[in-house]
Amino acid sequence: MKISDPKKEKISEQILAFLYSINPKPFFTSHIAREIARDEEFIKKLLLELKNKGLVIEIKKNPSGMVYRKRSRWRLSPKTYEAYRKNQPDRF
């Protein structure tokens, strides 16, 4: 089954909104997929596309500095975070 480009963009927006809501904490692909209620491989593909656009950062090491073999954590790039923050209404 093929998903249309506008739907992929909407799902990508959901990913970015989720990462913004938990910023600066990075999350694993599997957790993001669970929150968005989508398949892990599909979410990973979208995250890699977002990475190529410079919107998210892939973290391949754990907090101790050891490289993950098969896992990645993701967070918003500083540029993306600032763009989201500027477009959010003031909370106070």
MOBELLIN-V92041 format. One record per backbone hydrogen bond with DSSP energy under -0.5 kcal/mol. NH is the residue of the N-H (numbers start at 1). CO is the residue of the C=O. Records with the same first field share a line. If there is no record, write none. Layout:
NH: CO, CO
This chain:
8: 4
9: 5
10: 6
11: 7
12: 8
13: 9
14: 10
15: 11
16: 12
17: 13
18: 14
19: 15
20: 16
21: 17
22: 18
23: 19, 20
25: 22
27: 74
29: 72
32: 28
33: 29
34: 30
35: 31
36: 32
37: 33
38: 33
43: 39
44: 40
45: 41
46: 42
47: 43
48: 44
49: 45
50: 46
51: 47
52: 48
53: 49
54: 51
55: 50
56: 50
57: 75
59: 73
60: 58
62: 66
65: 62
68: 60
73: 59
74: 27
75: 57
77: 55
81: 77
82: 78
83: 79
84: 80
85: 81
86: 82
87: 83
88: 84, 85
